[in-house]
């Protein structure tokens, strides 16, 4: 599994209805894209308390070939044509879980990025993160959750899709000013709206970490 995201930060007075219309008319185009576990079409707005207006699609790929096909194909080129070429962040997958609300349509997504401490072994940090991920994935309202790591910057990524549209708050140990995206010793935490979910190979994500076959 590979996680991938790019962020398009838009002007403060940008009409976010343009993004909603874009997703409404084009989101279905990846509903059967080969190699795509899921794509969450994410957005956050200043009117909801976000520090920025932002369109930030998040992807979980079951195979790198799918990710490459998208990046070098017309889908990503459309983003480049309309918004310029964004930085594409990517992480290596460590865990994926379906939550108690797996059958629900996700309305909210949260993303938490944490630095891997320098005073413990990387393997130990990963095992601690996996244990926490497994606990949090069982919380009420969780649709699905993924854990990944960027070994270049030694950053852990916790990504969760939730069924609730409102009332999703930062964990108690997240950085202060939870939705600001500011970095601290406890990392950063952001909340997004989910406009659409394409999930053609979602079953394949869990299979990678359980050893079960996809039917």
N, C-alpha and C positions, 0 to 999 in steps of 0.2 A: 504494500500500500504506500502511495505517495500523496502527501497533502500539498496543496498549492493554492495561493491566493494573490490577487493583485488588488490594489486600492486606488480608486479614482476620487481624489478629494476635489470637491467642486466649490465654486464661489458661494459666499454666504447668502446671496440673493438668488441662487440657482433654483429654477422651478423643478422640484423633485418629481413632479408629475411626469416629466419627460422620461425619467428612469422607470417609473411604474409602467408607462406605456411601452417602453422598450422591452421590458420583461414580459408584459402581457402579450405582446405580438411576436416575440422571438424566443421566449423561454422554452417553448416546447421543442425547439429545433435540436436540443441535446437529450431529449427524452429516450432516445435509443442509440446514443453514441457509444461505439465499441470501446471498452476499456474504462469507461467512466462508472465508478461506484456510485457517486452522487455529486451533484452540484447544487449548492444552496445559493440562490440569488439574494444577496444581502445588501441592505441599505441602512444608513442611520442619518438622522436629521437634527439640525439645530433646534427645531421647534419642539423636539422630544427631549431636549437636554443634552444632546451630543455636542461636543465642542466643534464639530465640523459636519458639513453635508458630505456624504461619501457613499459611493457605490463600490462594494467590495465582494465580488463573487468568491466563493470558497469551494474547492474541489477535493474529492478523495478519489484517487485513481487506483484501479486494481492492478494496472500494469503500466510501466513507463512508456510502452508503445502508444497507448491511448493518449497520454499526456503530450507526447511528441507530435502525434497526429493533429491534436488540437492546436498546439502552439504554432505549428508550421502551416496550418490550414486557414480556410476562410473565416472560421469563427473568431479566432483571436485577431486576425487581420481587420475584422470589422471594428474591434475595439481600438486598434491602432489608428484606423482611418478617422474615427469619430472623436477620439480623446487624446491621441498621441500614444507612444509606446510606454506602458507603465513598467515599473520594476516588478518582476514575478518572484514572489517568495515561495520557497518549497522546503518541505521537511520529509524525512524518512519516517514511515509509519511504525509505531510501537504497539498499538492496541486499538481495537474497535469493539464497541459493545452496542447492542440494541437495548433500550431502556424499557421501563414499565409502560410507557406510552408509545411504544413502537408503531402501533397501528394508526396513530393520530397524525394529522397534518401539522408540521412544525410551523410555529408562528414567530418564534424568537430564537436567536442563536447567540451564544456567548463564546468569547475567545479569550483565553488567558495565556500569556507568554511569561515564562519564568526562566531566569538564568540558572544554569547548572552550577552549583557551588564548586569552587575550586579546591575546597579542603576535603572532598570525599571522592572516591573512585567513580568514574562515569557509570560503571555497571551498577553500583549501589544506588546512585541517583536515579537511574532508569527503573530499578526495581521498586524504589519508593514511589516514583511517579506512577508506575503501573498499579501499585496497591491502592493509591489514592484514586486513580481513575476508575478502578473496579468498584470502589465504594460509591463514588459520586454518580456513576452510571446507573445505579439502582435507585436513585432518588425519584420521588413522584414527579411526573411531568416530563421526564427525560424521554425523548424520542430515540436519539442515537448520540453516541459520543465517541470521539477519536482522540488518541494521544500520539504525538509525533515529536521528532527532534531534528534540529539543525546542528550537525556536528561542526559546521564551520564557525558559527557564533556560539555554540554550546547553549542553545535555547530550547527549552521544552515548550510544546504547544498543547494546550487542552482546548478542544473544540466540542461544543455541545449544542445539539438541536433540542428545543423544548416546545411543548404543546401550548404553553401559556402565552398569551399576547401581552400581558401586563404582569407586574408584580415580581419580575425576575430581578433579584438583587445580587450585588457582588458578594462573594464569600467574605467572611469576617476577617480573614488574613490577607485579603487583597490590598493593593496599594490604596492609600487615601485618595479621595476624588476619583472613585472607582471607574467612572466612564470617561475619564479624561485621556486615558491611554498613556499617562505619564509613567516613566520607568522608575522603579525604586528597587530596594532589595527584595521586595516581594513580587516584582514583575509588573505587568500591566493587565488590565481587564477591560474588555469592551462588550457592549451589547448591541445587537443588530436586529432589524426586522427581517423576516424571511418572506420574500415576495413570491417565490416559486421554488419547488424542489424537483430536479431531474434526477432520477435514481435508477438507471437501466441495469446496473450490475451491483446493486446494494447488497444482495445476498452474498456476492463474492467477497465483500469486505470482511464479513464475520468469518467466512470459511477460511480465510487466510490465517486467522489466529486461533481457530478451533480445530482445524484439521478435517472438518466435515466437507463433504462434496456438495456442490451446488446442483440443485435439481430444478 
